[in-house]
Amino acid sequence: MSRASFPEGFHWGTATASYQIEGAWKEDGKGESIWDRFAHTEGKIRTGDTGDIACDSYHCFNDDIGMMREMNLNSYRFSISWPRILPEGTGTVNAKGIDYYHRLIDALLSADIRPLPTLYHWDLPQALEAAGGWPERDTAGRFADYADVCMRAFGDRVDHWMIFNEPTIFTVMGHLVGIHAPGRKNLDDFLRATHTVNIAQGEAFRAMRATRSDAKIGTAFNMTSCEPAGDSEADADAAERWHCFMNLWYLETALKGRYPDAFVNGTPFDKMGVREGDMDLVKVPLDFIGINLYTRTIVKHKPDDPWGLQAVPVGPMGGNDGPKTAFGWEVWPDALYDIIMRITRDYDTPVIEITENGCSYPDGPDSMNVIDDQPRIDFYRGYLAAVARSIEDGADVRGYHAWTLLDNFEWSEGFAQRFGLVWVDFEDPARSRTLKESGRWYGRVSAENGFEI
Ligand code: PNW
């Protein structure tokens, strides 16, 4: 193949998340989220940064859209902040919060950009955390109510929706590892949280469908290709369990109504709080599968791991054969090809959207204000070629969203990792935005619907 080409009507976009870009953390009636609380807690964010202002997109979203237009983009994946809509997580709707997303959606539509909102990109209302958070089963019902409010408010103009962002990551990092909000480190809380989130996915889907039967609804799943560390059968089985846990824990449930076989001694249904009839609640015919992927995972068998998977990743993120991003994540485009093809095989050629893929590099402006971030261009070339190859091989991929539009608040790393196609000057009170060379390159690719390899 000498050209990576994409089908007509392919969606070219970028992805962002409310807490990472919006700022205005307590403006216009917004309630506190678990990320506000977490970032305000001494020692939780490596750099001491917070998302109080972030990129100030709450006030500067028109500048963001200007950048998207410069890149010829026709899709924008953003997230809705639950505590902006429902400050206490439930009860009274905050009209000013609704109004903000009305303005954002209208501005996107007038720029011919498809709005693709995610309902939950990790900013749970703190009031619901105080009431038990995701380990508490009732949170699923509260989430479905919130999903219903959003669909009623925006469903007349928004056709494509995502329920969750990376359910495995926020349940693991927030409840087991504790380096993300709410910072719990408890296996039982974690196991219960995973089941509540699965129920919430089902309940939210049904609530949204009830209001708009023709809406297209999916979730953005964190995915990684899982490769055995060695040649042993034990490592091969471990890699398969890791796949079941990392990639499928919220997907197999939705599409097949069963938990995948991730735990060596069987799924811990009791500890997860699974009740009779629950598998009917978690099963939903998602209209498309969102794939967020950054790198691969090398997995080895480990008999005494505390979670019961008897599988652990070797090294932090990826392997050691490819180049590393500034975050230390291995650049490994085949991971994206492999996972697209596996999901295509195992779930009967579903509609797929790449909902996140990207890299962190520190390159900043030179004296001419040019940001020459060639490593990022190389990254996107490799991964986009992998997507094109998967389409050629029969996968039904409809869109690609680079993570991310803007350098932004990278969770526990603060502003230390820059993933943007657009540079943001965090020293500047106006948070000025400058398109990087990678952004110019990406704009040409979207305009030409492909590129020469
Ligand atoms: C994703 N991991 O998070 C999120 O959806 C984004 O909000 C985030 O900024 C982006 O990727 C870059 O980190 C992840 O450890 C966090 O495998 C951690 C992992 C993967 C994705």
Residues whose N, C-alpha, C, O or C-beta is under 5 A from the ligand:
A	BS01	PNW	A17 E166 I169
